Amino acid sequence: MDAVRFQQEIVARQQPAVLRGLVREWGAVRASQHGPEALCSYLMRFDRGGACDAVMMPPEARGRLFYSPDMQGFNFARSKRTVSQVIEQVARYSQFENAPAVAMQSALLEECLPGLAADNPQPLLDAVVKPRLWLGNEIVTPAHFDESHNLACVISGRRRFTLFPPEQAANLYIGPLDFAPTPTPISLVDFRVPDFERFPHFREALKHAVVVELEPGDALYLPSFWWHHVESIGVLNVMVNYWWSAPAAPGLDKASVLALATQGIN
């Protein structure tokens, strides 16, 4: 796979695609093969003290980013942390039977781990596309969409993506459009224990779902506006992703996808 083939055969189709072993030669992936401690040592070599947003959740949240019980807030707290501080928390929580959840999400590598991108290059994309770090213990991000195209590369742990085409928005029971724990609205359905009495049309959505599980070294291409529910599995989960702007599939834009979501709400 090279940049030209990626654009012509993958991106042009506007369909999700798994790229097995795409980044298996990355230094970070090789370090992860020797265990969490080896990967942590490798990552901390690049830590220059840059603090980025991290989320923390109590054990009862079971790692699922979501609303507070009254839907007026969220079930997590945000604070600034360095990568080394998040790693220390992950290590400490790994000893707990019912652990809190902690994760650094969508942190620009150039801010939190300068030099890591140069040591783990992405040949499929232009250098202006900035890589972002996702690091933590077991976190569940409810189904949502990105307005940009996305290439997600797993370094450590496993990532399970449950994917839905944009037109399934009406069956995913999307929450408030202007108030969500992620940049775009989320599904209110708990995928681990779906309440089919409350969300009966979710059965139809599941008929169209594609479940993909990525191992270290694997990557997933996601076109813009595809819904994706993401579970990070393992003691230490590390992923790097790339978002970039490019035309969406014909007839797709944020307004049309949110209109479908509104149909589901009504």
C-alpha positions as CSV (number, residue, x, y, z in Angstrom):
1,M,0.0,0.0,0.0
2,D,1.3,3.4,-1.0
3,A,-0.2,6.9,-0.9
4,V,-1.4,6.8,-4.5
5,R,-3.0,3.4,-4.2
6,F,-4.5,4.4,-0.9
7,Q,-6.3,7.3,-2.4
8,Q,-7.4,5.6,-5.6
9,E,-8.4,2.2,-4.2
10,I,-9.5,2.9,-0.6
11,V,-10.5,6.6,-0.1
12,A,-12.2,6.8,-3.5
13,R,-14.6,4.0,-2.6
14,Q,-15.9,5.9,0.4
15,Q,-16.2,2.6,2.3
16,P,-14.4,1.5,5.5
17,A,-11.3,-0.6,5.0
18,V,-9.1,-2.6,7.3
19,L,-5.4,-2.4,6.5
20,R,-3.8,-5.3,8.4
21,G,-0.2,-4.8,9.5
22,L,0.0,-1.3,7.9
23,V,2.1,0.1,10.8
24,R,3.6,-3.1,12.2
25,E,7.2,-1.8,11.5
26,W,6.6,1.3,13.7
27,G,9.1,1.5,16.6
28,A,6.1,2.0,18.9
29,V,4.4,-1.2,17.7
30,R,7.7,-3.2,18.0
31,A,8.1,-1.9,21.5
32,S,4.5,-3.0,22.4
33,Q,5.4,-6.5,21.4
34,H,7.7,-6.7,24.4
35,G,4.9,-5.8,26.8
36,P,3.3,-2.7,28.3
37,E,6.4,-1.7,30.3
38,A,8.6,-1.7,27.2
39,L,6.1,0.5,25.3
40,C,5.7,2.9,28.2
41,S,9.5,3.3,28.4
42,Y,9.6,3.9,24.7
43,L,6.8,6.6,24.8
44,M,8.2,8.4,27.8
45,R,11.5,9.0,25.9
46,F,9.5,11.5,23.8
47,D,7.7,13.2,26.8
48,R,8.9,16.8,27.1
49,G,6.3,17.8,29.7
50,G,3.6,18.8,27.2
51,A,0.2,18.5,29.0
52,C,-3.0,17.7,27.0
53,D,-6.6,16.9,27.9
54,A,-7.3,13.7,29.7
55,V,-10.6,12.3,30.9
56,M,-11.2,10.4,34.1
57,M,-14.2,8.3,35.1
58,P,-15.3,6.6,38.3
59,P,-15.4,2.7,38.3
60,E,-19.2,2.7,38.1
61,A,-19.0,4.3,34.6
62,R,-17.4,1.1,33.4
63,G,-15.2,3.2,31.0
64,R,-18.1,4.4,29.0
65,L,-18.0,8.1,28.0
66,F,-21.6,9.3,28.6
67,Y,-23.9,11.8,30.2
68,S,-24.6,12.2,33.9
69,P,-27.8,10.6,35.1
70,D,-29.8,13.8,34.8
71,M,-28.4,14.4,31.2
72,Q,-27.3,17.9,32.3
73,G,-23.6,17.1,32.4
74,F,-21.2,14.2,31.7
75,N,-19.9,11.3,33.7
76,F,-16.2,12.2,33.4
77,A,-13.9,15.0,34.5
78,R,-11.2,16.6,32.3
79,S,-7.8,17.8,33.3
80,K,-4.4,18.5,31.8
81,R,-2.0,15.6,32.0
82,T,1.3,14.6,30.5
83,V,1.7,11.3,28.8
84,S,3.9,10.1,31.7
85,Q,1.2,11.1,34.2
86,V,-1.5,9.2,32.3
87,I,0.8,6.1,32.0
88,E,1.4,6.3,35.8
89,Q,-2.4,6.3,36.4
90,V,-2.9,3.4,34.0
91,A,-0.2,1.4,35.8
92,R,-1.7,2.2,39.2
93,Y,-5.3,1.4,38.1
94,S,-4.2,-1.9,36.6
95,Q,-3.9,-3.2,40.2
96,F,-7.6,-2.4,41.0
97,E,-10.3,-4.9,40.7
98,N,-12.8,-2.2,39.7
99,A,-10.6,0.4,38.2
100,P,-11.4,4.0,37.3
101,A,-11.0,4.8,33.6
102,V,-8.4,7.3,32.4
103,A,-7.4,8.3,28.8
104,M,-5.7,10.9,26.9
105,Q,-7.8,11.4,23.7
106,S,-7.1,13.2,20.4
107,A,-3.9,14.8,21.7
108,L,-1.6,16.3,19.0
109,L,1.6,14.3,19.0
110,E,3.6,17.4,18.4
111,E,2.3,18.7,21.7
112,C,2.4,15.7,23.9
113,L,5.2,13.5,22.4
114,P,7.3,15.6,20.1
115,G,9.5,13.5,17.9
116,L,7.3,10.4,18.1
117,A,5.7,11.0,14.6
118,A,9.1,11.3,13.0
119,D,10.0,7.9,14.5
120,N,6.8,6.4,13.4
121,P,6.0,7.9,9.9
122,Q,2.8,7.5,8.0
123,P,3.5,7.3,4.3
124,L,-0.1,7.1,3.1
125,L,-0.9,10.8,4.0
126,D,0.5,14.2,3.4
127,A,2.8,15.5,6.2
128,V,0.4,18.4,6.8
129,V,-2.1,15.8,8.3
130,K,-1.2,15.9,12.0
131,P,-1.3,12.6,14.0
132,R,-3.1,12.4,17.3
133,L,-2.6,10.2,20.3
134,W,-5.2,8.1,22.2
135,L,-3.8,6.4,25.3
136,G,-5.4,4.9,28.4
137,N,-7.0,1.8,29.9
138,E,-10.3,0.4,28.9
139,I,-12.6,3.1,27.4
140,V,-15.8,2.9,25.4
141,T,-16.7,5.8,23.1
142,P,-20.4,5.6,22.1
143,A,-21.3,5.6,18.4
144,H,-20.6,9.0,16.7
145,F,-19.4,10.2,13.4
146,D,-16.4,12.4,12.3
147,E,-16.8,15.2,9.8
148,S,-13.3,14.3,8.5
149,H,-11.9,11.2,7.0
150,N,-10.0,9.1,9.5
151,L,-7.1,6.6,9.5
152,A,-6.8,4.9,12.9
153,C,-3.6,2.9,13.7
154,V,-3.4,0.6,16.7
155,I,-0.1,0.5,18.7
156,S,-1.1,-1.5,21.8
157,G,-4.2,-3.3,23.1
158,R,-7.1,-4.1,20.8
159,R,-9.7,-1.7,19.3
160,R,-13.1,-3.0,18.5
161,F,-15.0,-0.8,16.1
162,T,-18.7,-1.3,15.4
163,L,-19.5,0.6,12.2
164,F,-22.8,1.8,10.7
165,P,-23.4,3.6,7.4
166,P,-24.6,7.2,7.7
167,E,-28.2,6.3,6.8
168,Q,-28.5,4.2,10.0
169,A,-28.6,7.4,12.2
170,A,-32.4,7.1,12.5
171,N,-32.0,3.7,14.2
172,L,-29.2,4.6,16.6
173,Y,-31.2,6.9,18.9
174,I,-28.9,9.9,18.9
175,G,-28.8,12.1,21.9
176,P,-28.9,16.0,22.0
177,L,-27.5,17.4,18.9
178,D,-25.9,20.4,20.6
179,F,-24.7,18.8,23.8
180,A,-22.5,15.6,23.7
181,P,-19.4,14.2,25.3
182,T,-17.7,14.0,21.9
183,P,-17.4,16.7,19.2
184,T,-20.5,15.2,17.4
185,P,-23.7,13.7,18.8
186,I,-23.6,10.2,20.2
187,S,-25.9,7.2,20.3
188,L,-27.7,6.7,23.7
189,V,-27.7,2.9,23.3
190,D,-25.3,1.0,25.6
191,F,-24.0,-1.5,23.1
192,R,-22.8,-3.9,25.8
193,V,-26.3,-4.3,27.2
194,P,-28.8,-2.8,24.7
195,D,-32.2,-2.0,26.0
196,F,-34.4,-3.1,23.1
197,E,-37.6,-2.1,24.8
198,R,-36.4,1.5,25.0
199,F,-34.5,1.4,21.7
200,P,-36.4,-1.1,19.5
201,H,-35.1,0.2,16.2
202,F,-31.6,-0.6,17.3
203,R,-32.2,-4.2,16.2
204,E,-32.5,-2.9,12.6
205,A,-29.3,-0.9,13.0
206,L,-27.5,-4.1,14.1
207,K,-28.4,-5.8,10.8
208,H,-26.3,-3.2,9.0
209,A,-23.4,-3.2,11.5
210,V,-19.9,-4.2,10.7
211,V,-17.7,-5.2,13.7
212,V,-13.9,-4.9,13.2
213,E,-11.3,-5.8,15.7
214,L,-7.8,-4.3,15.3
215,E,-4.6,-5.7,16.7
216,P,-1.3,-3.8,17.2
217,G,0.0,-2.8,13.8
218,D,-3.4,-2.8,12.1
219,A,-5.2,0.3,10.8
220,L,-8.8,1.2,9.8
221,Y,-9.8,3.8,7.3
222,L,-13.2,5.4,8.0
223,P,-14.9,7.8,5.5
224,S,-16.5,10.9,6.9
225,F,-20.0,10.6,8.5
226,W,-19.8,6.8,9.2
227,W,-21.0,6.1,12.7
228,H,-18.5,4.2,14.8
229,H,-18.7,2.8,18.3
230,V,-15.2,2.2,19.7
231,E,-14.0,-0.1,22.6
232,S,-10.4,-0.2,23.7
233,I,-9.5,-3.6,25.2
234,G,-6.5,-4.4,27.4
235,V,-4.4,-3.1,30.2
236,L,-2.7,-0.4,28.0
237,N,-4.4,0.9,24.9
238,V,-2.5,3.2,22.5
239,M,-3.7,4.4,19.1
240,V,-2.6,7.1,16.7
241,N,-5.1,8.6,14.3
242,Y,-5.2,11.0,11.4
243,W,-8.1,13.3,10.4
244,W,-8.1,15.1,7.1
245,S,-10.6,17.0,5.0
246,A,-11.7,15.6,1.7
247,P,-15.0,15.4,-0.2
248,A,-17.6,13.1,1.4
249,A,-19.7,10.6,-0.5
250,P,-22.2,12.2,-2.8
251,G,-25.3,13.6,-1.0
252,L,-23.6,13.4,2.4
253,D,-22.9,16.3,4.7
254,K,-23.4,17.1,8.3
255,A,-26.8,18.6,7.9
256,S,-28.2,15.5,6.1
257,V,-26.8,13.1,8.7
258,L,-28.2,15.2,11.6
259,A,-31.5,15.3,9.8
260,L,-31.6,11.5,9.8
261,A,-30.7,11.5,13.5
262,T,-33.5,13.9,14.2
263,Q,-36.0,11.5,12.5
264,G,-34.8,8.9,15.0
265,I,-35.4,11.2,17.9
266,N,-38.9,12.0,16.8
